[in-house]
Amino acid sequence: MNPLAQQLNETLQTESPNVYEMLSALGKAIYFPKEGILSQSAEAKAKANKYNATIGIALENGQPMHLKVIQDTLTAYDPKDIYEYAPPAGKPELRSAWRVKMVKENPSIEGKKVSNPVATNALTHGLSIVSDLFADVGDAVIIPNKNWENYELTFGIRRGAEIVEYPLYNENARFNSEGLREALLAQKDKGKAIVVLNFPNNPTGYTPGPQEGDEIVAVIREAAEAGINVVAVTDDAYFGLFFEDSVHESLFGKLAGLHPRVLAIKVDGATKEEYVWGFRVGFITFAAESDKTLAALEQKTMGIIRATISSGPHPSQTFVLRALQSPDFEEQKAEKYDVMKKRANRVKSLLDSGRYGNVWDYYPFNSGYFMCLKLKDVSAESVRVKLLNDYGIGTIALGETDLRVAFSCIEEPNLEELFDTIYKAVNELR
């Protein structure tokens, strides 16, 4: 094993032995090289005041070489902020700004020991890093039965982990904390589990209430006290889009410092929060009681980034940073939140109006981009195909009964026609 990896592992074994045990074989072997091209280039950048012949970019007239046809569309930005490579961990100013934003929006993080967010190539990349660092063949990854299909690819197909599902809702149409508890405690013989908490949930748009949130935290604490090392991952892709009386914070804050056997990891990003889907800017943040543990996890994370994408896109990181620093940011974001909330409320009022009879139920939703219908007499796939072929309307069929509708991308005046047409298609198939 590389001496740098061994050094990081020894730090974790000393500072947080349970976290060390959580690492996958790859997680134990990975490290960030300190004596390679990047470190030598960084040293030269600081000291080479005459000629710097280390970096793999081209310079011209003292700035990064670029094409006028590209720069003409980016004249608001200094070439050094868009053309140079971003550091593997991300633009330092952006990481600091995101941390400030994260703590402001999640007061429960205040006073907790958390790492500086590391920039990722959006949330999928952040989850992939978690998978690489912590998931081995046969490890249990616990998710609800209403989930984003990419978890299977990221944890199951790529890393060979075992996907363990539990029903998202209980008999009272609330979060099924008992189902999570059973799935988690069933891993006692393995001594390890990865729990992914995705709120607002994709595909249902559900976020637990405060009591449910406390129950989730209590379940994870119980599992830790039972001797299970829990990698608790909050997939906060749709964070902030809370439209009713759910929790309005990430559970990361309450999971941070919960128990020595619990490693809380927050995966979030500008993708949905700031409506910049194509920018591919995300973040991964760790919580631990030891600064040395956090530093070691950051180094291993940077090692994964270096080994896969090398570094994230610099222009989009600069764009997001500029937005966060703008005095108009909060006001503009609030305006878009209001638009999204009105769409969600309009959908709920339509579904609760009684106009659609009893051809479907809908799963509770209170946040995010989506909601799901539960069809009674026809298959979701047949409805999806009919809507697409006969009416030019796209929806997502999930399993036999569930039809996901993304109200996020439908203007509020058009929502009535959308659901009226879905209802018409269902009745035609019946």
C-alpha positions as CSV (number, residue, x, y, z in Angstrom):
1,M,0.0,0.0,0.0
2,N,1.2,3.5,-0.8
3,P,2.8,5.2,2.3
4,L,0.5,8.2,1.9
5,A,-2.6,5.9,2.0
6,Q,-1.1,4.0,5.0
7,Q,-0.5,7.3,6.8
8,L,-4.1,8.4,6.3
9,N,-5.4,5.0,7.4
10,E,-3.2,5.2,10.6
11,T,-4.7,8.6,11.3
12,L,-8.2,7.2,11.0
13,Q,-7.4,4.1,13.1
14,T,-6.1,6.4,15.8
15,E,-8.7,9.2,15.7
16,S,-11.9,7.4,14.5
17,P,-11.4,3.6,14.3
18,N,-15.1,3.1,13.4
19,V,-14.8,5.3,10.4
20,Y,-11.7,3.4,9.3
21,E,-13.7,0.2,9.5
22,M,-16.4,1.8,7.3
23,L,-14.0,2.3,4.4
24,S,-14.1,0.0,1.4
25,A,-11.0,-1.7,0.1
26,L,-10.7,1.2,-2.4
27,G,-11.3,3.7,0.3
28,K,-8.4,2.3,2.3
29,A,-6.1,2.2,-0.7
30,I,-6.9,5.7,-2.1
31,Y,-4.8,8.8,-1.3
32,F,-4.1,12.2,-2.8
33,P,-0.5,12.4,-4.2
34,K,1.6,15.0,-2.5
35,E,4.7,14.7,-4.6
36,G,3.2,14.5,-8.1
37,I,2.5,17.1,-10.8
38,L,-0.2,18.9,-8.9
39,S,1.8,19.5,-5.8
40,Q,4.9,20.6,-7.7
41,S,2.8,22.9,-9.9
42,A,1.2,24.4,-6.7
43,E,4.7,25.0,-5.3
44,A,5.8,26.6,-8.5
45,K,2.8,28.8,-8.7
46,A,3.7,30.2,-5.3
47,K,7.5,30.6,-5.9
48,A,8.2,30.7,-9.7
49,N,8.1,34.4,-10.2
50,K,10.1,34.4,-13.5
51,Y,8.9,31.4,-15.6
52,N,6.5,28.7,-14.5
53,A,6.9,25.8,-16.9
54,T,4.9,23.3,-14.8
55,I,1.3,23.8,-15.7
56,G,-0.5,22.0,-18.5
57,I,-2.2,25.1,-19.9
58,A,-1.2,27.6,-22.5
59,L,-0.5,31.3,-21.5
60,E,-0.5,34.3,-23.7
61,N,0.0,37.9,-22.7
62,G,0.1,36.9,-19.0
63,Q,-3.3,35.2,-19.0
64,P,-4.7,31.8,-20.0
65,M,-4.8,31.5,-23.8
66,H,-8.4,31.5,-25.2
67,L,-10.4,32.0,-28.3
68,K,-12.1,35.3,-28.9
69,V,-15.3,33.5,-30.1
70,I,-15.6,32.0,-26.6
71,Q,-14.4,34.9,-24.5
72,D,-16.9,37.2,-26.3
73,T,-19.7,35.4,-24.6
74,L,-18.0,35.5,-21.2
75,T,-16.8,39.1,-21.1
76,A,-18.0,39.5,-17.5
77,Y,-15.4,37.1,-16.3
78,D,-11.6,37.3,-15.9
79,P,-10.0,34.6,-18.1
80,K,-8.1,33.3,-15.0
81,D,-11.5,32.5,-13.4
82,I,-12.8,30.3,-16.2
83,Y,-10.0,28.8,-18.3
84,E,-7.5,27.6,-15.7
85,Y,-8.0,24.2,-14.0
86,A,-9.9,24.4,-10.7
87,P,-8.2,22.7,-7.8
88,P,-9.2,19.1,-7.3
89,A,-11.2,20.0,-4.1
90,G,-12.8,22.9,-5.9
91,K,-12.4,26.7,-6.0
92,P,-11.5,27.7,-2.5
93,E,-13.7,30.8,-2.4
94,L,-16.7,28.8,-3.6
95,R,-16.1,26.1,-0.9
96,S,-16.0,28.7,1.8
97,A,-19.1,30.5,0.5
98,W,-21.0,27.2,0.2
99,R,-20.1,26.4,3.8
100,V,-21.4,29.7,5.0
101,K,-24.6,29.2,3.1
102,M,-25.0,25.6,4.4
103,V,-24.6,26.6,8.1
104,K,-27.0,29.6,7.6
105,E,-29.7,27.4,6.1
106,N,-29.1,24.5,8.6
107,P,-28.8,26.0,12.1
108,S,-28.4,22.5,13.6
109,I,-24.9,22.3,12.0
110,E,-23.8,25.3,14.1
111,G,-21.2,24.2,16.6
112,K,-20.8,20.8,15.0
113,K,-17.4,19.7,13.6
114,V,-17.8,19.4,9.8
115,S,-15.3,19.5,6.9
116,N,-15.1,22.3,4.4
117,P,-17.3,21.2,1.5
118,V,-15.4,19.6,-1.4
119,A,-16.7,20.5,-4.8
120,T,-17.9,17.6,-7.0
121,N,-19.2,17.3,-10.5
122,A,-22.8,17.6,-9.2
123,L,-24.6,15.3,-6.8
124,T,-24.3,12.0,-8.8
125,H,-20.5,12.4,-8.6
126,G,-20.7,13.1,-4.8
127,L,-22.7,9.9,-4.3
128,S,-20.2,8.0,-6.5
129,I,-17.4,9.2,-4.2
130,V,-19.3,7.9,-1.2
131,S,-19.8,4.6,-3.0
132,D,-16.1,4.3,-3.9
133,L,-15.0,5.2,-0.4
134,F,-17.4,3.1,1.6
135,A,-19.2,0.4,-0.4
136,D,-17.7,-3.0,-1.0
137,V,-19.3,-6.1,-2.5
138,G,-22.1,-7.3,-0.2
139,D,-22.3,-4.2,1.9
140,A,-25.9,-3.2,2.6
141,V,-27.2,0.1,1.1
142,I,-30.5,0.9,2.7
143,I,-33.0,3.0,0.8
144,P,-36.8,3.3,0.7
145,N,-38.8,1.5,-2.0
146,K,-39.6,4.9,-3.6
147,N,-36.1,5.9,-4.8
148,W,-33.9,7.3,-7.5
149,E,-33.0,4.5,-9.9
150,N,-29.4,5.8,-10.0
151,Y,-28.7,4.4,-6.5
152,E,-28.8,0.9,-8.0
153,L,-26.2,1.8,-10.6
154,T,-24.0,3.8,-8.3
155,F,-23.9,1.5,-5.3
156,G,-25.1,-1.8,-6.7
157,I,-23.7,-2.2,-10.2
158,R,-20.5,-0.2,-9.8
159,R,-19.5,-1.4,-6.4
160,G,-21.4,-4.7,-5.9
161,A,-23.3,-3.5,-2.8
162,E,-26.6,-5.1,-1.8
163,I,-29.5,-2.8,-2.1
164,V,-31.9,-3.2,0.8
165,E,-35.3,-1.5,0.5
166,Y,-38.0,-0.7,3.0
167,P,-41.4,0.9,2.4
168,L,-41.1,4.7,2.4
169,Y,-44.6,5.2,3.9
170,N,-46.2,3.5,6.9
171,E,-49.9,2.7,7.3
172,N,-50.5,6.3,8.4
173,A,-48.9,7.7,5.2
174,R,-46.0,9.0,7.1
175,F,-42.3,8.2,6.9
176,N,-41.8,4.5,7.8
177,S,-39.2,4.9,10.6
178,E,-40.0,1.3,11.8
179,G,-39.2,-0.1,8.3
180,L,-35.9,1.8,8.3
181,R,-35.2,0.4,11.8
182,E,-35.9,-3.2,10.8
183,A,-33.8,-2.9,7.6
184,L,-30.9,-1.4,9.6
185,L,-30.9,-3.7,12.5
186,A,-31.0,-6.6,10.1
187,Q,-27.4,-5.7,9.3
188,K,-26.1,-6.4,12.8
189,D,-24.2,-9.5,11.6
190,K,-22.4,-7.5,8.9
191,G,-21.6,-4.7,11.4
192,K,-22.0,-2.1,8.7
193,A,-24.6,-0.3,6.7
194,I,-24.9,2.6,4.3
195,V,-28.2,4.5,4.8
196,V,-29.2,7.0,2.1
197,L,-31.7,9.6,3.1
198,N,-33.1,11.6,0.2
199,F,-35.4,14.5,1.2
200,P,-37.3,15.9,-0.6
201,N,-37.7,12.5,-2.0
202,N,-37.3,11.6,-5.6
203,P,-39.8,10.5,-7.0
204,T,-42.6,11.3,-4.4
205,G,-41.7,14.8,-3.3
206,Y,-42.0,13.8,0.4
207,T,-40.1,15.3,3.3
208,P,-40.7,14.0,6.9
209,G,-42.0,16.2,9.6
210,P,-40.0,17.2,12.7
211,Q,-41.2,14.2,14.7
212,E,-40.4,11.9,11.9
213,G,-37.0,13.4,11.5
214,D,-36.3,12.8,15.2
215,E,-37.4,9.2,14.7
216,I,-35.0,8.7,11.9
217,V,-32.1,10.1,13.9
218,A,-33.2,7.9,16.9
219,V,-33.2,4.8,14.7
220,I,-29.7,5.5,13.4
221,R,-28.5,6.0,17.0
222,E,-30.1,2.7,18.0
223,A,-28.3,0.9,15.2
224,A,-25.0,2.5,16.2
225,E,-25.5,1.5,19.9
226,A,-26.2,-2.0,18.7
227,G,-22.7,-2.1,17.2
228,I,-23.5,-1.3,13.6
229,N,-21.2,1.2,11.8
230,V,-23.6,3.5,9.9
231,V,-22.5,5.6,6.9
232,A,-25.5,8.1,7.0
233,V,-25.7,9.9,3.7
234,T,-28.1,12.8,3.2
235,D,-28.8,13.2,-0.5
236,D,-30.0,16.8,-0.4
237,A,-30.5,17.3,-4.1
238,Y,-33.7,19.3,-3.7
239,F,-32.8,21.0,-0.5
240,G,-34.7,24.2,0.3
241,L,-37.8,23.4,-1.7
242,F,-40.0,22.7,1.4
243,F,-43.5,23.9,0.8
244,E,-45.3,22.8,4.0
245,D,-44.7,21.9,7.7
246,S,-41.9,19.4,7.1
247,V,-38.4,19.7,8.4
248,H,-36.8,22.6,6.7
249,E,-33.2,21.5,7.4
250,S,-31.1,18.6,6.3
251,L,-30.9,15.8,8.8
252,F,-27.1,16.0,8.4
253,G,-27.0,18.5,11.2
254,K,-28.7,16.2,13.7
255,L,-26.6,13.2,12.5
256,A,-23.3,15.1,12.8
257,G,-21.6,14.0,16.0
258,L,-24.5,11.6,16.9
259,H,-22.4,8.6,17.8
260,P,-18.8,7.4,17.1
261,R,-20.3,4.6,14.9
262,V,-22.2,7.1,12.7
263,L,-20.4,8.9,9.9
264,A,-22.7,11.7,8.6
265,I,-22.1,12.8,5.0
266,K,-23.9,15.6,3.2
267,V,-24.2,15.5,-0.6
268,D,-25.7,18.6,-2.0
269,G,-25.2,21.2,-4.7
270,A,-26.3,24.1,-6.8
271,T,-27.9,21.9,-9.4
272,K,-31.5,22.1,-8.2
273,E,-31.1,24.6,-5.4
274,E,-29.9,27.4,-7.7
275,Y,-31.6,26.1,-10.9
276,V,-28.3,25.5,-12.7
277,W,-28.7,21.8,-13.8
278,G,-26.2,21.9,-16.6
279,F,-23.5,23.6,-14.4
280,R,-22.7,20.3,-12.6
281,V,-21.6,21.8,-9.3
282,G,-22.1,19.8,-6.2
283,F,-20.5,19.3,-2.8
284,I,-19.6,16.6,-0.3
285,T,-19.2,17.4,3.4
286,F,-18.3,15.1,6.3
287,A,-19.0,15.3,10.0
288,A,-16.6,13.9,12.6
289,E,-15.4,14.7,16.1
290,S,-11.7,14.9,15.0
291,D,-10.1,17.5,12.7
292,K,-7.5,14.9,11.7
293,T,-10.3,12.5,10.7
294,L,-11.9,15.2,8.6
295,A,-8.6,16.1,7.0
296,A,-7.9,12.4,6.1
297,L,-11.4,12.0,4.6
298,E,-10.9,15.1,2.5
299,Q,-7.6,13.7,1.3
300,K,-9.2,10.4,0.3
301,T,-12.0,12.3,-1.4
302,M,-9.5,14.3,-3.4
303,G,-7.7,11.1,-4.3
304,I,-11.0,9.7,-5.8
305,I,-11.5,13.0,-7.7
306,R,-7.9,13.0,-9.0
307,A,-8.3,9.4,-10.1
308,T,-11.6,10.0,-12.0
309,I,-12.2,13.5,-13.2
310,S,-9.0,15.2,-12.0
311,S,-11.0,18.4,-11.1
312,G,-14.4,19.8,-11.7
313,P,-15.3,22.5,-14.3
314,H,-13.9,25.9,-13.3
315,P,-16.3,28.2,-15.3
316,S,-19.4,26.8,-13.6
317,Q,-17.8,27.0,-10.2
318,T,-17.1,30.7,-10.9
319,F,-20.6,31.3,-12.1
320,V,-22.1,29.8,-8.9
321,L,-19.7,31.8,-6.7
322,R,-20.6,35.0,-8.4
323,A,-24.3,34.2,-7.8
324,L,-23.7,33.5,-4.1
325,Q,-21.8,36.8,-3.7
326,S,-24.5,38.9,-5.4
327,P,-26.7,41.1,-3.3
328,D,-29.7,40.1,-5.5
329,F,-29.2,36.3,-4.9
330,E,-31.5,35.8,-2.0
331,E,-34.3,37.9,-3.5
332,Q,-34.1,36.1,-6.9
333,K,-34.0,32.7,-5.3
334,A,-37.1,33.6,-3.1
335,E,-38.9,34.5,-6.3
336,K,-38.3,31.1,-7.9
337,Y,-39.2,29.3,-4.7
338,D,-42.6,31.1,-4.7
339,V,-43.2,29.9,-8.3
340,M,-42.4,26.3,-7.4
341,K,-44.5,26.5,-4.2
342,K,-47.5,27.8,-6.2
343,R,-47.2,24.9,-8.7
344,A,-47.1,22.3,-5.9
345,N,-50.1,23.9,-4.1
346,R,-52.0,24.0,-7.4
347,V,-51.3,20.3,-8.0
348,K,-52.5,19.5,-4.5
349,S,-55.7,21.6,-4.8
350,L,-56.5,19.8,-8.1
351,L,-56.0,16.4,-6.7
352,D,-58.0,17.2,-3.6
353,S,-60.9,18.7,-5.5
354,G,-62.7,15.5,-6.1
355,R,-62.9,16.1,-9.9
356,Y,-60.9,12.9,-10.6
357,G,-63.1,10.4,-8.9
358,N,-61.4,7.3,-7.5
359,V,-59.2,6.2,-10.4
360,W,-56.1,7.0,-8.4
361,D,-54.6,7.9,-5.1
362,Y,-51.5,10.1,-4.6
363,Y,-48.6,9.6,-2.4
364,P,-48.1,12.4,0.2
365,F,-45.9,15.2,-1.1
366,N,-44.9,18.5,0.4
367,S,-41.6,19.5,-1.3
368,G,-39.2,19.2,-4.2
369,Y,-39.9,18.8,-7.9
370,F,-42.2,15.8,-8.1
371,M,-45.3,14.0,-7.0
372,C,-46.5,10.4,-7.7
373,L,-50.0,9.1,-8.6
374,K,-50.9,5.6,-7.5
375,L,-53.1,4.3,-10.3
376,K,-55.8,1.8,-9.3
377,D,-57.1,0.0,-12.4
378,V,-54.6,0.4,-15.1
379,S,-50.8,0.0,-15.3
380,A,-48.6,3.1,-15.1
381,E,-46.7,2.1,-18.2
382,S,-49.9,1.8,-20.3
383,V,-50.9,5.3,-19.1
384,R,-47.4,6.7,-19.8
385,V,-47.4,5.3,-23.4
386,K,-50.9,6.5,-24.1
387,L,-50.2,10.0,-22.8
388,L,-47.1,10.2,-24.9
389,N,-48.5,8.7,-28.2
390,D,-52.0,10.2,-28.1
391,Y,-51.5,13.5,-26.3
392,G,-47.9,14.4,-26.5
393,I,-47.5,14.4,-22.7
394,G,-44.4,12.9,-21.0
395,T,-44.5,11.3,-17.6
396,I,-42.5,8.6,-15.8
397,A,-43.9,5.1,-15.0
398,L,-42.4,3.5,-11.9
399,G,-43.4,-0.1,-11.3
400,E,-46.9,-1.3,-11.9
401,T,-48.9,1.5,-10.3
402,D,-46.9,4.7,-9.9
403,L,-46.8,7.6,-12.3
404,R,-44.3,10.4,-11.5
405,V,-45.3,13.9,-12.6
406,A,-42.7,16.6,-12.4
407,F,-44.7,19.7,-11.7
408,S,-41.5,21.7,-11.6
409,C,-41.4,21.9,-15.4
410,I,-45.1,22.7,-16.0
411,E,-46.3,26.3,-15.8
412,E,-49.0,26.8,-13.2
413,P,-51.8,27.7,-15.7
414,N,-51.1,24.4,-17.6
415,L,-51.3,22.1,-14.6
416,E,-55.1,21.7,-14.8
417,E,-55.0,20.6,-18.4
418,L,-52.1,18.2,-17.6
419,F,-54.0,16.4,-14.9
420,D,-57.3,16.5,-16.7
421,T,-55.6,14.8,-19.7
422,I,-54.0,12.2,-17.4
423,Y,-57.4,11.5,-16.0
424,K,-58.9,11.2,-19.5
425,A,-56.1,8.8,-20.6
426,V,-56.7,6.6,-17.5
427,N,-60.5,6.4,-18.2
428,E,-59.9,5.6,-21.8
429,L,-57.7,2.7,-20.8
430,R,-60.2,1.5,-18.2
